[in-house]
Amino acid sequence: MRSTFRDIAAHRGRFGSIDLRTAIVRHVQPIAALEVEHAIRTRTPTAVFRAVERWRSLSTQVADVAPERDDEAAELLADLRAISRARAEIADDRSADPAAARRDAELAIRQASGERELRAREWYRHGEGGTVEVAGPAAVEEGLCRAGTAR
């Protein structure tokens, strides 16, 4: 089971899309449940802890937030920020001024289109790969002692 976890975690780390990362976690739930059930049958608290912690770490692993490396996506983001600012500037005028209302409608269409394109690009984005180290019981106990929360 540990090698299965390592393979899944490494594969999941290659995806940049949060949707794809979430889908992987959802689809491996039966495998995780199987390992946790097996650990419970051993009646060994350490085995249960390790199994639960291993699969929990997969579901809570989050991609680092970093500047966009995709030049087209970075340009799309810059355009969306500019559109958002432009819409905010005319927000007060659009109810009283028909020209401002038309301009806002045009900007809203451009904004929706840009957001769709950005979401589509997200599906093909590559992640950094790699996995998060899972803390074992001893490391957790040591951390709790250092924090003064363990007995």
Secondary structure per residue as TSV (DSSP state, phi and psi in degrees):
chain	resnum	aa	ss	phi	psi
A	1	M	-	360.0	-35.5
A	2	R	H	-64.3	-38.5
A	3	S	H	-68.8	-35.0
A	4	T	H	-61.7	-45.1
A	5	F	H	-59.4	-47.3
A	6	R	H	-59.4	-43.3
A	7	D	H	-63.1	-45.2
A	8	I	H	-65.3	-44.4
A	9	A	H	-63.0	-41.7
A	10	A	H	-66.4	-41.8
A	11	H	H	-65.6	-43.9
A	12	R	H	-61.8	-36.0
A	13	G	H	-66.1	-16.9
A	14	R	T	-80.5	-15.3
A	15	F	B	-87.6	134.8
A	16	G	-	-90.3	-24.7
A	17	S	-	-74.0	126.3
A	18	I	H	-64.7	-31.7
A	19	D	H	-64.5	-43.7
A	20	L	H	-69.1	-38.5
A	21	R	H	-62.9	-41.5
A	22	T	H	-66.0	-41.0
A	23	A	H	-61.7	-40.8
A	24	I	H	-61.6	-46.1
A	25	V	H	-59.3	-43.0
A	26	R	H	-62.1	-40.7
A	27	H	H	-78.0	-18.2
A	28	V	T	-95.3	1.9
A	29	Q	H	-54.6	-41.4
A	30	P	H	-62.0	-35.7
A	31	I	H	-66.8	-44.5
A	32	A	H	-61.3	-44.8
A	33	A	H	-61.5	-39.5
A	34	L	H	-61.9	-45.0
A	35	E	H	-66.2	-41.7
A	36	V	H	-65.0	-42.7
A	37	E	H	-60.2	-43.1
A	38	H	H	-61.5	-44.0
A	39	A	H	-62.9	-39.5
A	40	I	H	-64.0	-39.0
A	41	R	H	-65.1	-25.1
A	42	T	H	-73.7	-16.6
A	43	R	T	58.0	31.3
A	44	T	-	-111.7	112.0
A	45	P	H	-54.3	-38.7
A	46	T	H	-64.2	-40.7
A	47	A	H	-64.3	-41.7
A	48	V	H	-64.4	-47.0
A	49	F	H	-56.8	-49.5
A	50	R	H	-62.5	-42.2
A	51	A	H	-64.2	-47.4
A	52	V	H	-63.1	-45.5
A	53	E	H	-66.0	-38.9
A	54	R	H	-59.6	-50.5
A	55	W	H	-76.0	-30.5
A	56	R	H	-62.7	-41.0
A	57	S	H	-61.7	-33.3
A	58	L	H	-67.1	-39.1
A	59	S	H	-77.8	-18.3
A	60	T	H	-108.1	1.5
A	61	Q	-	-69.3	128.0
A	62	V	-	-120.9	140.5
A	63	A	-	-67.1	144.1
A	64	D	-	-63.6	144.8
A	65	V	-	-89.1	122.8
A	66	A	-	-144.7	161.4
A	67	P	-	-58.8	146.8
A	68	E	-	-64.5	126.9
A	69	R	-	-92.5	-12.3
A	70	D	-	-87.4	111.1
A	71	D	H	-59.5	-39.4
A	72	E	H	-67.0	-41.5
A	73	A	H	-66.1	-39.0
A	74	A	H	-62.4	-40.1
A	75	E	H	-66.2	-41.8
A	76	L	H	-60.3	-44.0
A	77	L	H	-61.6	-42.2
A	78	A	H	-62.8	-42.7
A	79	D	H	-62.4	-42.6
A	80	L	H	-65.0	-37.1
A	81	R	H	-64.3	-42.3
A	82	A	H	-64.3	-42.3
A	83	I	H	-62.6	-43.5
A	84	S	H	-60.9	-42.8
A	85	R	H	-63.9	-43.1
A	86	A	H	-63.4	-40.9
A	87	R	H	-65.9	-37.2
A	88	A	H	-65.9	-36.9
A	89	E	H	-65.8	-33.1
A	90	I	T	-101.1	7.1
A	91	A	T	-56.9	-42.2
A	92	D	T	-72.9	-26.5
A	93	D	T	-89.0	-20.8
A	94	R	T	-65.7	-26.1
A	95	S	T	-78.7	-27.3
A	96	A	T	-101.1	-22.0
A	97	D	-	-116.3	112.8
A	98	P	H	-59.4	-34.6
A	99	A	H	-66.5	-40.2
A	100	A	H	-67.0	-37.3
A	101	A	H	-64.4	-42.3
A	102	R	H	-64.3	-43.3
A	103	R	H	-61.9	-42.6
A	104	D	H	-63.8	-40.3
A	105	A	H	-63.0	-42.0
A	106	E	H	-62.4	-44.4
A	107	L	H	-64.5	-38.4
A	108	A	H	-62.5	-39.7
A	109	I	H	-65.5	-45.6
A	110	R	H	-61.8	-40.2
A	111	Q	H	-63.6	-47.3
A	112	A	H	-61.6	-40.9
A	113	S	H	-64.5	-44.9
A	114	G	H	-63.5	-40.4
A	115	E	H	-64.7	-40.3
A	116	R	H	-62.5	-44.7
A	117	E	H	-63.8	-41.2
A	118	L	H	-64.5	-42.8
A	119	R	H	-62.4	-39.9
A	120	A	H	-63.7	-41.1
A	121	R	H	-64.6	-32.9
A	122	E	H	-59.4	-32.4
A	123	W	T	-64.1	-24.8
A	124	Y	T	-105.6	3.9
A	125	R	-	-72.3	141.7
A	126	H	B	-96.8	141.2
A	127	G	-	-87.4	179.2
A	128	E	-	-79.9	-17.2
A	129	G	-	79.4	-175.4
A	130	G	-	82.2	171.3
A	131	T	-	-136.8	169.2
A	132	V	-	-94.5	137.1
A	133	E	-	-69.0	137.5
A	134	V	-	-95.4	126.8
A	135	A	-	-75.6	136.4
A	136	G	-	-87.3	175.2
A	137	P	H	-57.3	-41.1
A	138	A	H	-64.3	-41.5
A	139	A	H	-66.3	-38.2
A	140	V	H	-66.1	-44.9
A	141	E	H	-61.1	-42.9
A	142	E	H	-61.5	-43.6
A	143	G	H	-62.9	-40.3
A	144	L	H	-65.7	-39.5
A	145	C	H	-63.9	-43.5
A	146	R	H	-61.8	-35.4
A	147	A	H	-81.1	-8.5
A	148	G	T	78.3	20.0
A	149	T	-	-108.4	-1.1
A	150	A	-	-98.6	156.4
A	151	R	-	-80.6	360.0
